């Protein structure tokens, strides 16, 4: 379940980062999307650890 929630978190974080960064420009959207991906993976794994293990 941890991998599934990591993937879901990465997808949501990446989209949120892209939406925030796209207001500035393409490169900024890409960079903020990568940060959002990492944050989403972190919180997805924490969610899996706290509720499904």
mmCIF file of the N, C-alpha and C atoms, coordinates in Angstrom:
data_MODEL
# 
_entry.id   MODEL 
# 
loop_
_atom_site.group_PDB 
_atom_site.id 
_atom_site.type_symbol 
_atom_site.label_atom_id 
_atom_site.label_alt_id 
_atom_site.label_comp_id 
_atom_site.label_asym_id 
_atom_site.label_entity_id 
_atom_site.label_seq_id 
_atom_site.pdbx_PDB_ins_code 
_atom_site.Cartn_x 
_atom_site.Cartn_y 
_atom_site.Cartn_z 
_atom_site.occupancy 
_atom_site.B_iso_or_equiv 
_atom_site.pdbx_formal_charge 
_atom_site.auth_seq_id 
_atom_site.auth_comp_id 
_atom_site.auth_asym_id 
_atom_site.auth_atom_id 
_atom_site.pdbx_PDB_model_num 
ATOM 1   N N  . UNK A 1 1  ? 0.811  -1.186 0.000   1.00 0.00 ? 1  UNK A N  1 
ATOM 2   C CA . UNK A 1 1  ? 0.000  0.000  0.000   1.00 0.00 ? 1  UNK A CA 1 
ATOM 3   C C  . UNK A 1 1  ? 0.864  1.264  0.000   1.00 0.00 ? 1  UNK A C  1 
ATOM 4   N N  . UNK A 1 2  ? 2.075  1.133  0.538   1.00 0.00 ? 2  UNK A N  1 
ATOM 5   C CA . UNK A 1 2  ? 2.969  2.285  0.587   1.00 0.00 ? 2  UNK A CA 1 
ATOM 6   C C  . UNK A 1 2  ? 3.362  2.790  -0.785  1.00 0.00 ? 2  UNK A C  1 
ATOM 7   N N  . UNK A 1 3  ? 3.595  1.872  -1.706  1.00 0.00 ? 3  UNK A N  1 
ATOM 8   C CA . UNK A 1 3  ? 3.978  2.289  -3.057  1.00 0.00 ? 3  UNK A CA 1 
ATOM 9   C C  . UNK A 1 3  ? 2.821  2.961  -3.784  1.00 0.00 ? 3  UNK A C  1 
ATOM 10  N N  . UNK A 1 4  ? 1.617  2.458  -3.564  1.00 0.00 ? 4  UNK A N  1 
ATOM 11  C CA . UNK A 1 4  ? 0.443  3.057  -4.207  1.00 0.00 ? 4  UNK A CA 1 
ATOM 12  C C  . UNK A 1 4  ? 0.236  4.475  -3.704  1.00 0.00 ? 4  UNK A C  1 
ATOM 13  N N  . UNK A 1 5  ? 0.306  4.650  -2.388  1.00 0.00 ? 5  UNK A N  1 
ATOM 14  C CA . UNK A 1 5  ? 0.116  5.993  -1.840  1.00 0.00 ? 5  UNK A CA 1 
ATOM 15  C C  . UNK A 1 5  ? 1.275  6.920  -2.178  1.00 0.00 ? 5  UNK A C  1 
ATOM 16  N N  . UNK A 1 6  ? 2.473  6.379  -2.340  1.00 0.00 ? 6  UNK A N  1 
ATOM 17  C CA . UNK A 1 6  ? 3.598  7.194  -2.799  1.00 0.00 ? 6  UNK A CA 1 
ATOM 18  C C  . UNK A 1 6  ? 3.347  7.698  -4.208  1.00 0.00 ? 6  UNK A C  1 
ATOM 19  N N  . UNK A 1 7  ? 2.825  6.825  -5.062  1.00 0.00 ? 7  UNK A N  1 
ATOM 20  C CA . UNK A 1 7  ? 2.521  7.214  -6.437  1.00 0.00 ? 7  UNK A CA 1 
ATOM 21  C C  . UNK A 1 7  ? 1.411  8.263  -6.485  1.00 0.00 ? 7  UNK A C  1 
ATOM 22  N N  . UNK A 1 8  ? 0.371  8.054  -5.706  1.00 0.00 ? 8  UNK A N  1 
ATOM 23  C CA . UNK A 1 8  ? -0.734 9.017  -5.666  1.00 0.00 ? 8  UNK A CA 1 
ATOM 24  C C  . UNK A 1 8  ? -0.239 10.361 -5.128  1.00 0.00 ? 8  UNK A C  1 
ATOM 25  N N  . UNK A 1 9  ? 0.552  10.321 -4.075  1.00 0.00 ? 9  UNK A N  1 
ATOM 26  C CA . UNK A 1 9  ? 1.102  11.557 -3.525  1.00 0.00 ? 9  UNK A CA 1 
ATOM 27  C C  . UNK A 1 9  ? 2.007  12.274 -4.502  1.00 0.00 ? 9  UNK A C  1 
ATOM 28  N N  . UNK A 1 10 ? 2.818  11.517 -5.238  1.00 0.00 ? 10 UNK A N  1 
ATOM 29  C CA . UNK A 1 10 ? 3.704  12.115 -6.231  1.00 0.00 ? 10 UNK A CA 1 
ATOM 30  C C  . UNK A 1 10 ? 2.901  12.769 -7.343  1.00 0.00 ? 10 UNK A C  1 
ATOM 31  N N  . UNK A 1 11 ? 1.829  12.117 -7.755  1.00 0.00 ? 11 UNK A N  1 
ATOM 32  C CA . UNK A 1 11 ? 0.994  12.673 -8.825  1.00 0.00 ? 11 UNK A CA 1 
ATOM 33  C C  . UNK A 1 11 ? 0.326  13.966 -8.380  1.00 0.00 ? 11 UNK A C  1 
ATOM 34  N N  . UNK A 1 12 ? -0.247 13.947 -7.191  1.00 0.00 ? 12 UNK A N  1 
ATOM 35  C CA . UNK A 1 12 ? -0.922 15.141 -6.686  1.00 0.00 ? 12 UNK A CA 1 
ATOM 36  C C  . UNK A 1 12 ? 0.076  16.270 -6.430  1.00 0.00 ? 12 UNK A C  1 
ATOM 37  N N  . UNK A 1 13 ? 1.212  15.940 -5.818  1.00 0.00 ? 13 UNK A N  1 
ATOM 38  C CA . UNK A 1 13 ? 2.229  16.955 -5.548  1.00 0.00 ? 13 UNK A CA 1 
ATOM 39  C C  . UNK A 1 13 ? 2.814  17.549 -6.815  1.00 0.00 ? 13 UNK A C  1 
ATOM 40  N N  . UNK A 1 14 ? 3.028  16.702 -7.811  1.00 0.00 ? 14 UNK A N  1 
ATOM 41  C CA . UNK A 1 14 ? 3.567  17.175 -9.077  1.00 0.00 ? 14 UNK A CA 1 
ATOM 42  C C  . UNK A 1 14 ? 2.595  18.114 -9.780  1.00 0.00 ? 14 UNK A C  1 
ATOM 43  N N  . UNK A 1 15 ? 1.333  17.741 -9.785  1.00 0.00 ? 15 UNK A N  1 
ATOM 44  C CA . UNK A 1 15 ? 0.332  18.591 -10.430 1.00 0.00 ? 15 UNK A CA 1 
ATOM 45  C C  . UNK A 1 15 ? 0.204  19.931 -9.715  1.00 0.00 ? 15 UNK A C  1 
ATOM 46  N N  . UNK A 1 16 ? 0.179  19.895 -8.388  1.00 0.00 ? 16 UNK A N  1 
ATOM 47  C CA . UNK A 1 16 ? 0.062  21.135 -7.617  1.00 0.00 ? 16 UNK A CA 1 
ATOM 48  C C  . UNK A 1 16 ? 1.272  22.040 -7.856  1.00 0.00 ? 16 UNK A C  1 
ATOM 49  N N  . UNK A 1 17 ? 2.463  21.438 -7.877  1.00 0.00 ? 17 UNK A N  1 
ATOM 50  C CA . UNK A 1 17 ? 3.667  22.214 -8.140  1.00 0.00 ? 17 UNK A CA 1 
ATOM 51  C C  . UNK A 1 17 ? 3.672  22.819 -9.526  1.00 0.00 ? 17 UNK A C  1 
ATOM 52  N N  . UNK A 1 18 ? 3.220  22.040 -10.502 1.00 0.00 ? 18 UNK A N  1 
ATOM 53  C CA . UNK A 1 18 ? 3.173  22.552 -11.874 1.00 0.00 ? 18 UNK A CA 1 
ATOM 54  C C  . UNK A 1 18 ? 2.192  23.706 -11.972 1.00 0.00 ? 18 UNK A C  1 
ATOM 55  N N  . UNK A 1 19 ? 1.027  23.560 -11.343 1.00 0.00 ? 19 UNK A N  1 
ATOM 56  C CA . UNK A 1 19 ? 0.018  24.617 -11.402 1.00 0.00 ? 19 UNK A CA 1 
ATOM 57  C C  . UNK A 1 19 ? 0.533  25.902 -10.748 1.00 0.00 ? 19 UNK A C  1 
ATOM 58  N N  . UNK A 1 20 ? 1.266  25.768 -9.648  1.00 0.00 ? 20 UNK A N  1 
ATOM 59  C CA . UNK A 1 20 ? 1.811  26.958 -8.993  1.00 0.00 ? 20 UNK A CA 1 
ATOM 60  C C  . UNK A 1 20 ? 2.934  27.589 -9.811  1.00 0.00 ? 20 UNK A C  1 
ATOM 61  N N  . UNK A 1 21 ? 3.822  26.763 -10.332 1.00 0.00 ? 21 UNK A N  1 
ATOM 62  C CA . UNK A 1 21 ? 4.969  27.284 -11.068 1.00 0.00 ? 21 UNK A CA 1 
ATOM 63  C C  . UNK A 1 21 ? 4.645  27.789 -12.453 1.00 0.00 ? 21 UNK A C  1 
ATOM 64  N N  . UNK A 1 22 ? 3.559  27.312 -13.041 1.00 0.00 ? 22 UNK A N  1 
ATOM 65  C CA . UNK A 1 22 ? 3.207  27.710 -14.402 1.00 0.00 ? 22 UNK A CA 1 
ATOM 66  C C  . UNK A 1 22 ? 2.817  29.175 -14.499 1.00 0.00 ? 22 UNK A C  1 
ATOM 67  N N  . UNK A 1 23 ? 2.477  29.767 -13.372 1.00 0.00 ? 23 UNK A N  1 
ATOM 68  C CA . UNK A 1 23 ? 2.136  31.192 -13.412 1.00 0.00 ? 23 UNK A CA 1 
ATOM 69  C C  . UNK A 1 23 ? 3.372  32.037 -13.699 1.00 0.00 ? 23 UNK A C  1 
ATOM 70  N N  . UNK A 1 24 ? 4.559  31.495 -13.430 1.00 0.00 ? 24 UNK A N  1 
ATOM 71  C CA . UNK A 1 24 ? 5.795  32.236 -13.660 1.00 0.00 ? 24 UNK A CA 1 
ATOM 72  C C  . UNK A 1 24 ? 6.390  31.888 -15.021 1.00 0.00 ? 24 UNK A C  1 
ATOM 73  N N  . UNK A 1 25 ? 6.515  30.590 -15.310 1.00 0.00 ? 25 UNK A N  1 
ATOM 74  C CA . UNK A 1 25 ? 7.102  30.169 -16.577 1.00 0.00 ? 25 UNK A CA 1 
ATOM 75  C C  . UNK A 1 25 ? 7.290  28.664 -16.610 1.00 0.00 ? 25 UNK A C  1 
ATOM 76  N N  . UNK A 1 26 ? 7.737  28.182 -17.773 1.00 0.00 ? 26 UNK A N  1 
ATOM 77  C CA . UNK A 1 26 ? 7.873  26.739 -17.978 1.00 0.00 ? 26 UNK A CA 1 
ATOM 78  C C  . UNK A 1 26 ? 8.938  26.128 -17.080 1.00 0.00 ? 26 UNK A C  1 
ATOM 79  N N  . UNK A 1 27 ? 10.118 26.723 -17.012 1.00 0.00 ? 27 UNK A N  1 
ATOM 80  C CA . UNK A 1 27 ? 11.204 26.167 -16.214 1.00 0.00 ? 27 UNK A CA 1 
ATOM 81  C C  . UNK A 1 27 ? 10.859 26.190 -14.732 1.00 0.00 ? 27 UNK A C  1 
ATOM 82  N N  . UNK A 1 28 ? 10.243 27.260 -14.296 1.00 0.00 ? 28 UNK A N  1 
ATOM 83  C CA . UNK A 1 28 ? 9.810  27.338 -12.908 1.00 0.00 ? 28 UNK A CA 1 
ATOM 84  C C  . UNK A 1 28 ? 8.766  26.277 -12.604 1.00 0.00 ? 28 UNK A C  1 
ATOM 85  N N  . UNK A 1 29 ? 7.849  26.052 -13.530 1.00 0.00 ? 29 UNK A N  1 
ATOM 86  C CA . UNK A 1 29 ? 6.831  25.015 -13.355 1.00 0.00 ? 29 UNK A CA 1 
ATOM 87  C C  . UNK A 1 29 ? 7.487  23.648 -13.214 1.00 0.00 ? 29 UNK A C  1 
ATOM 88  N N  . UNK A 1 30 ? 8.494  23.382 -14.013 1.00 0.00 ? 30 UNK A N  1 
ATOM 89  C CA . UNK A 1 30 ? 9.189  22.098 -13.937 1.00 0.00 ? 30 UNK A CA 1 
ATOM 90  C C  . UNK A 1 30 ? 9.878  21.922 -12.596 1.00 0.00 ? 30 UNK A C  1 
ATOM 91  N N  . UNK A 1 31 ? 10.586 22.945 -12.139 1.00 0.00 ? 31 UNK A N  1 
ATOM 92  C CA . UNK A 1 31 ? 11.322 22.846 -10.886 1.00 0.00 ? 31 UNK A CA 1 
ATOM 93  C C  . UNK A 1 31 ? 10.383 22.706 -9.681  1.00 0.00 ? 31 UNK A C  1 
ATOM 94  N N  . UNK A 1 32 ? 9.319  23.487 -9.647  1.00 0.00 ? 32 UNK A N  1 
ATOM 95  C CA . UNK A 1 32 ? 8.381  23.407 -8.535  1.00 0.00 ? 32 UNK A CA 1 
ATOM 96  C C  . UNK A 1 32 ? 7.638  22.073 -8.579  1.00 0.00 ? 32 UNK A C  1 
ATOM 97  N N  . UNK A 1 33 ? 7.422  21.544 -9.768  1.00 0.00 ? 33 UNK A N  1 
ATOM 98  C CA . UNK A 1 33 ? 6.794  20.236 -9.912  1.00 0.00 ? 33 UNK A CA 1 
ATOM 99  C C  . UNK A 1 33 ? 7.665  19.135 -9.321  1.00 0.00 ? 33 UNK A C  1 
ATOM 100 N N  . UNK A 1 34 ? 8.977  19.224 -9.509  1.00 0.00 ? 34 UNK A N  1 
ATOM 101 C CA . UNK A 1 34 ? 9.880  18.228 -8.936  1.00 0.00 ? 34 UNK A CA 1 
ATOM 102 C C  . UNK A 1 34 ? 9.865  18.295 -7.404  1.00 0.00 ? 34 UNK A C  1 
ATOM 103 N N  . UNK A 1 35 ? 9.830  19.497 -6.867  1.00 0.00 ? 35 UNK A N  1 
ATOM 104 C CA . UNK A 1 35 ? 9.750  19.656 -5.414  1.00 0.00 ? 35 UNK A CA 1 
ATOM 105 C C  . UNK A 1 35 ? 8.420  19.091 -4.907  1.00 0.00 ? 35 UNK A C  1 
ATOM 106 N N  . UNK A 1 36 ? 7.348  19.381 -5.627  1.00 0.00 ? 36 UNK A N  1 
ATOM 107 C CA . UNK A 1 36 ? 6.039  18.853 -5.251  1.00 0.00 ? 36 UNK A CA 1 
ATOM 108 C C  . UNK A 1 36 ? 5.991  17.337 -5.306  1.00 0.00 ? 36 UNK A C  1 
ATOM 109 N N  . UNK A 1 37 ? 6.697  16.748 -6.265  1.00 0.00 ? 37 UNK A N  1 
ATOM 110 C CA . UNK A 1 37 ? 6.761  15.296 -6.358  1.00 0.00 ? 37 UNK A CA 1 
ATOM 111 C C  . UNK A 1 37 ? 7.413  14.709 -5.109  1.00 0.00 ? 37 UNK A C  1 
ATOM 112 N N  . UNK A 1 38 ? 8.517  15.274 -4.696  1.00 0.00 ? 38 UNK A N  1 
ATOM 113 C CA . UNK A 1 38 ? 9.201  14.792 -3.496  1.00 0.00 ? 38 UNK A CA 1 
ATOM 114 C C  . UNK A 1 38 ? 8.352  14.945 -2.250  1.00 0.00 ? 38 UNK A C  1 
ATOM 115 N N  . UNK A 1 39 ? 7.690  16.058 -2.120  1.00 0.00 ? 39 UNK A N  1 
ATOM 116 C CA . UNK A 1 39 ? 6.829  16.284 -0.958  1.00 0.00 ? 39 UNK A CA 1 
ATOM 117 C C  . UNK A 1 39 ? 5.653  15.313 -0.974  1.00 0.00 ? 39 UNK A C  1 
ATOM 118 N N  . UNK A 1 40 ? 5.090  15.074 -2.159  1.00 0.00 ? 40 UNK A N  1 
ATOM 119 C CA . UNK A 1 40 ? 3.976  14.138 -2.269  1.00 0.00 ? 40 UNK A CA 1 
ATOM 120 C C  . UNK A 1 40 ? 4.376  12.722 -1.920  1.00 0.00 ? 40 UNK A C  1 
ATOM 121 N N  . UNK A 1 41 ? 5.570  12.307 -2.350  1.00 0.00 ? 41 UNK A N  1 
ATOM 122 C CA . UNK A 1 41 ? 6.058  10.972 -2.001  1.00 0.00 ? 41 UNK A CA 1 
ATOM 123 C C  . UNK A 1 41 ? 6.240  10.862 -0.488  1.00 0.00 ? 41 UNK A C  1 
ATOM 124 N N  . UNK A 1 42 ? 6.816  11.877 0.109   1.00 0.00 ? 42 UNK A N  1 
ATOM 125 C CA . UNK A 1 42 ? 7.036  11.857 1.556   1.00 0.00 ? 42 UNK A CA 1 
ATOM 126 C C  . UNK A 1 42 ? 5.714  11.696 2.307   1.00 0.00 ? 42 UNK A C  1 
ATOM 127 N N  . UNK A 1 43 ? 4.742  12.538 1.990   1.00 0.00 ? 43 UNK A N  1 
ATOM 128 C CA . UNK A 1 43 ? 3.481  12.478 2.718   1.00 0.00 ? 43 UNK A CA 1 
ATOM 129 C C  . UNK A 1 43 ? 2.672  11.226 2.373   1.00 0.00 ? 43 UNK A C  1 
ATOM 130 N N  . UNK A 1 44 ? 2.796  10.713 1.161   1.00 0.00 ? 44 UNK A N  1 
ATOM 131 C CA . UNK A 1 44 ? 2.143  9.460  0.822   1.00 0.00 ? 44 UNK A CA 1 
ATOM 132 C C  . UNK A 1 44 ? 2.690  8.305  1.632   1.00 0.00 ? 44 UNK A C  1 
ATOM 133 N N  . UNK A 1 45 ? 4.004  8.257  1.799   1.00 0.00 ? 45 UNK A N  1 
ATOM 134 C CA . UNK A 1 45 ? 4.611  7.191  2.607   1.00 0.00 ? 45 UNK A CA 1 
ATOM 135 C C  . UNK A 1 45 ? 4.261  7.343  4.076   1.00 0.00 ? 45 UNK A C  1 
ATOM 136 N N  . UNK A 1 46 ? 4.200  8.579  4.579   1.00 0.00 ? 46 UNK A N  1 
ATOM 137 C CA . UNK A 1 46 ? 3.810  8.797  5.954   1.00 0.00 ? 46 UNK A CA 1 
ATOM 138 C C  . UNK A 1 46 ? 2.360  8.352  6.184   1.00 0.00 ? 46 UNK A C  1 
ATOM 139 N N  . UNK A 1 47 ? 1.492  8.647  5.255   1.00 0.00 ? 47 UNK A N  1 
ATOM 140 C CA . UNK A 1 47 ? 0.103  8.242  5.354   1.00 0.00 ? 47 UNK A CA 1 
ATOM 141 C C  . UNK A 1 47 ? -0.010 6.719  5.384   1.00 0.00 ? 47 UNK A C  1 
ATOM 142 N N  . UNK A 1 48 ? 0.727  6.061  4.528   1.00 0.00 ? 48 UNK A N  1 
ATOM 143 C CA . UNK A 1 48 ? 0.702  4.603  4.495   1.00 0.00 ? 48 UNK A CA 1 
ATOM 144 C C  . UNK A 1 48 ? 1.256  4.018  5.789   1.00 0.00 ? 48 UNK A C  1 
ATOM 145 N N  . UNK A 1 49 ? 2.321  4.598  6.286   1.00 0.00 ? 49 UNK A N  1 
ATOM 146 C CA . UNK A 1 49 ? 2.928  4.092  7.519   1.00 0.00 ? 49 UNK A CA 1 
ATOM 147 C C  . UNK A 1 49 ? 1.990  4.268  8.718   1.00 0.00 ? 49 UNK A C  1 
ATOM 148 N N  . UNK A 1 50 ? 1.308  5.400  8.782   1.00 0.00 ? 50 UNK A N  1 
ATOM 149 C CA . UNK A 1 50 ? 0.463  5.691  9.951   1.00 0.00 ? 50 UNK A CA 1 
ATOM 150 C C  . UNK A 1 50 ? -0.867 4.967  9.926   1.00 0.00 ? 50 UNK A C  1 
ATOM 151 N N  . UNK A 1 51 ? -1.428 4.706  8.744   1.00 0.00 ? 51 UNK A N  1 
ATOM 152 C CA . UNK A 1 51 ? -2.774 4.166  8.690   1.00 0.00 ? 51 UNK A CA 1 
ATOM 153 C C  . UNK A 1 51 ? -2.883 2.742  8.181   1.00 0.00 ? 51 UNK A C  1 
ATOM 154 N N  . UNK A 1 52 ? -1.853 2.231  7.512   1.00 0.00 ? 52 UNK A N  1 
ATOM 155 C CA . UNK A 1 52 ? -1.978 0.923  6.906   1.00 0.00 ? 52 UNK A CA 1 
ATOM 156 C C  . UNK A 1 52 ? -0.945 -0.080 7.375   1.00 0.00 ? 52 UNK A C  1 
ATOM 157 N N  . UNK A 1 53 ? -0.169 0.236  8.362   1.00 0.00 ? 53 UNK A N  1 
ATOM 158 C CA . UNK A 1 53 ? 0.798  -0.731 8.889   1.00 0.00 ? 53 UNK A CA 1 
ATOM 159 C C  . UNK A 1 53 ? 0.580  -0.944 10.358  1.00 0.00 ? 53 UNK A C  1 
# 
